[in-house]
Amino acid sequence: MHRGRLLVISGPSGVGKGSICKKVIEKKKNDVEFSVSMTTRPPREGEVDGENYFFVTTEEFKKKIEENGFLEHARVFKNYYGTPRANVMEKLEAGRDVILEIDIQGAMNIKKAYPEGIFIFILPPSMAELRKRITGRGTESESVIELRLGEALKEISYLDKYDYCVVNEDLDEAAENVIAIITAEHSKVTENIYDMIDKYKEEI
């Protein structure tokens, strides 16, 4: 059985990362699944433990940190968030590909902990289009929009730390491009090639 691939997806706020990930899961539901993060924040209405997040106490979270139980973790305001190592590794060992949608800081930490991950950066077609999408939410003031655009430029400067970039001009096309990356990664010549060669030799 081939080991699954860890797909780490990042990009600026408003670029459509979540929509792309959902589309990829829909199209590849038998092979790809989301990584569920762990948090100390209380569940919001409608959230399900183990589906949206693993909800734990601060004490439980800190214990897992001490046990090196996270691929990455961070404290955001008063709450902790992290990617449980065992949960991801179990899926990868079972041959499942795992998508982790995460910010750049988290992605860089994942790169140290699991450098064989596939790092994909989602780009907007243009900064003007990104502004349009953020404005279209109708939830941000003009000053917050300017801050988000400034932050987006900082994030885009990390592009060279990623393996691939996908421009999200059309959602379906962007999702298909991510799927093409997954297919290409599974077709790479790796250390498993020697097992394949031996198998062919045995069949002669």
N, C-alpha and C positions, 0 to 999 in steps of 0.2 A: 504493500500500500504506500502511495506517495504521501509525504508529509504535506499538510496544508500550508498555505501562505498567509502571513500576517500583512494586511493592507492598511497602511497608516495614511489617512486622508486629512489634509489640512487646507486652509484657505481663509481669506478674509471674511468677516461677518457680512452676510447678505449675498454671498457668491453662489449659494445653492448647494453646499456640501451635503446637507441632510437629505435634500430631495434626490440628489444623485445616488447616495448610499441606499435609500429606500428603493429606488428604481433598479439598482443592481441586484439587491436582495430579491425583489419580485421576479426578475428575469433568471436568477441563478439560485432560487430558494433551496434546491437540493444539494448545493455545493458550498454556499456562502452564507455566513450569518454575522450578526453584529456582536461586538464585544460589549458586555454589560459592565458598566463601571460601578464602583462601590462609593458610597457617600455617608457622611454623618448627618446630613441635613434631613429633616423629617419629610415623609412623602407628601406630595401635593395631591389634591383631590383627583382621583382616577388613576394615580400611579400604582403599579403593581410591583411588589418586591420580587426581585429576580428577573423581571422583564424590563422595567425602565431603569432601575438601579438595584443594587444590593444595599439595603438600608441597615446600617449598623450603628452602634454607639461609638463615641469617641475613644473609649477604652479599648473596644474591639479593634478599631482602626489602628490605633497606636501599637497594639500588640502585633498586628499583621506587618506593620512597618519594621518592627524589631526582628520579625521572622523573615525579612526580605521577601515578603509576600506580594509585592507590587512590581510591575514592570515600570511604572511611574506613578507618582502621587504629588499632590499639591494642596496647599491650604488656600482657599478662596474666601476672604473675609473670615467668618467664624467657623466655616465648615471645611472638612477634608473631602477630597475626591481622589480616586485612584483606579488603576487598571489591575485587577487581581491576576497575578502571574499564573496560578494553577489553573484557573478557569480557561484562560487563553491557550495554555500549553496542552491541556486535555483535548480541546477541539482540534488543534493543529496536529496532534499525534493521531487523532482519529481520521485525519485526511480532510478535515473541513477547512476552508479558507475563512479567515476572520477579518472583518472590517472594523477598524477603530477610527472613529471620527474624533479628532483631538486638536487642540491648539498647538502652535509651533513649539512652545516651551516643552509641552508634554511629548511632542513628536521627537524632539532632540534628546530627551531623556530615554525614550523608547529605543532610539538609535544606538545609544550606549549599551542599553540592557539587552537588546535583540537586534544587532546590526544587519541580520539577514532579512529583516522586514522589507517590504516594498513601500517606498515613500512616494506618495502622489500628492501634488499640489494642484488645487483647483483655482483657476484664474477667471476673472470676469473678461468679457470681450473688450471692455474699455472702462476707464474710471468713470466716464459719464454714465455708462450703463449701470455700474455699481451704485452710483449716486441715485439713479432712477429707481433701482430695486429697493434700496434702503428707504428712500422717500416714500415709495409705494406702500410700505408697511403702515404708514400713518401713525407710528408710535414714537417717532424720534423728533426732537426739536432740531432746528437748523444748526445750533452749536454742537449738539451730539453727533449729527450727521458729519460735520466737519472733522470732529475728533475721530470718528470711525474711518473716514477716508484717509486721514493722516496715519492712523494705525494700520490700515490696509497697505499703504505704501511701505511701511516698516516691515510688515510681514512678507510682502512680495520680495523684499531684498534677501530673504532666506531661500529663494527659489533654487539656488545652486546646491543646497543641502539635500535636495530631493532627487529621486530617480526619474520621475516623470512629471509632466505638467499636462493638465487637460483644461482647455478653455470651455467654459460653460456658456455657450451662446444659445444652444438648443439642448434642452434637458435630455431628450431621448438619445441624441447624438453623443452627448457627454457621457451618459451611462454606458453606451455601447463602446466608447473609447476606453473606459475603465475596464469593461469586460474583456476587451482586446488585450489590454495590458496583462490581465490575469491569465488569459490563454497563452500569451507569449512567455510569461514567467514559468508556466507549467511545461513549456516546450523547451526550456533551456537545457543545455548539456551540463549536467552536474555530476557529482560523485556517483550517483545511481547509474550512470551510463555503463559502468564496468559490470554491474549486475546484469544489465540488459544484454551486453555483448556476450557474457558467459551463458546467458539463457539461449541466445541464438546458436552459440557453439554446440550446446547440449542437444539442440534439436536436429543438428546435421547427422 
